Amino acid sequence: MTQPETWNIDALDGGEHTLLTVPLGEWEAMLGGGPDRFVVTASAGGGTRIANARTLREDSDEEETVDLTVGGQGIDYPWEYVLTRDEALAAMTDIAAGELSGERWELIS
């Protein structure tokens, strides 16, 4: 496992450094955003399997978006995909364990 406690999440500043790609077993995880809000996406099988982490918070309107810079690009993400630091680390732990199920994960393919 690569940096299992933080996966270098502190390097993401939301401005200059906004995307990390981390190979975790069969998955390639992409951790983006920073410094306080993040998105986590994982892909496997050459992109044939894709999963997005979702927040477990229920304190926002379904129509609300959050502006994050990921990969140098400003994007309005639906609030359900915007994670706190702790949620992002928990999502990365899920990927490392190969456990992308439950409410936290949306499996695209």
C-alpha positions in Angstrom: 0.0 0.0 0.0 1.1 3.5 -0.7 1.2 5.9 2.2 -1.7 4.1 3.9 -2.4 6.8 6.5 -2.7 9.9 4.3 -1.9 9.0 0.7 -0.2 12.4 0.6 -3.5 14.2 0.8 -1.8 17.2 2.4 0.0 17.9 -0.9 -3.4 18.9 -2.4 -3.7 22.7 -1.9 -6.7 23.4 -4.2 -4.7 25.8 -6.3 -1.3 24.6 -7.7 -1.4 21.0 -6.7 -4.9 19.5 -7.2 -4.7 15.9 -8.3 -2.9 12.7 -7.2 -3.1 9.4 -8.8 -2.4 6.4 -6.6 -2.2 2.7 -7.8 -3.9 0.5 -5.2 -4.0 -3.1 -6.2 -6.2 -3.6 -9.2 -7.5 0.0 -8.8 -6.1 3.4 -9.8 -7.4 6.0 -7.4 -7.6 9.7 -8.3 -7.7 12.0 -5.3 -8.4 15.6 -6.3 -9.1 19.1 -4.8 -7.8 20.3 -1.5 -7.1 21.6 1.0 -10.4 21.0 2.8 -12.7 19.4 0.1 -11.9 16.5 -2.1 -13.2 14.1 -4.8 -12.2 10.5 -5.1 -12.6 8.4 -8.2 -11.3 4.9 -8.9 -10.9 2.9 -12.1 -9.9 -0.6 -12.9 -9.7 -2.9 -15.8 -8.3 -0.3 -18.2 -11.2 2.0 -17.4 -13.9 -0.6 -17.8 -14.8 -0.3 -14.1 -15.3 3.2 -12.5 -16.4 4.2 -9.1 -17.0 7.6 -7.5 -17.0 8.1 -3.7 -20.0 10.0 -2.3 -20.3 11.9 0.9 -22.4 10.4 3.7 -23.4 13.9 4.9 -27.0 14.8 4.3 -26.8 18.5 5.1 -26.9 19.9 1.5 -29.5 20.4 -1.2 -29.5 17.9 -4.1 -29.2 20.8 -6.5 -26.2 22.4 -4.8 -22.8 22.3 -6.5 -19.3 22.9 -5.0 -16.6 24.6 -7.0 -13.3 22.6 -6.8 -10.1 22.8 -8.8 -9.1 19.3 -9.8 -6.2 18.7 -12.3 -5.9 22.4 -12.7 -9.5 22.8 -13.9 -12.3 24.5 -12.0 -15.3 22.3 -11.9 -18.7 22.5 -10.2 -19.2 19.1 -8.6 -22.6 18.0 -7.3 -22.3 18.2 -3.5 -22.8 14.5 -3.1 -19.3 13.8 -4.6 -17.5 16.4 -2.4 -15.8 14.8 0.5 -14.3 16.1 3.7 -10.6 15.1 4.4 -11.7 12.3 6.7 -14.2 11.0 4.1 -11.6 11.1 1.4 -9.1 9.2 3.5 -11.9 6.6 4.3 -12.6 6.3 0.6 -8.9 5.7 -0.2 -8.8 3.0 2.6 -11.9 1.4 0.9 -10.0 1.3 -2.4 -6.9 -0.1 -0.9 -9.0 -2.9 0.7 -10.9 -3.5 -2.6 -14.2 -2.7 -0.7 -16.1 -0.3 -3.0 -19.6 -1.1 -1.8 -22.3 0.4 0.4 -23.6 4.0 0.5 -20.2 5.6 0.0 -19.7 4.3 -3.5 -21.4 4.8 -6.8 -20.3 2.1 -9.3 -20.5 3.5 -12.8 -19.5 0.4 -14.7 
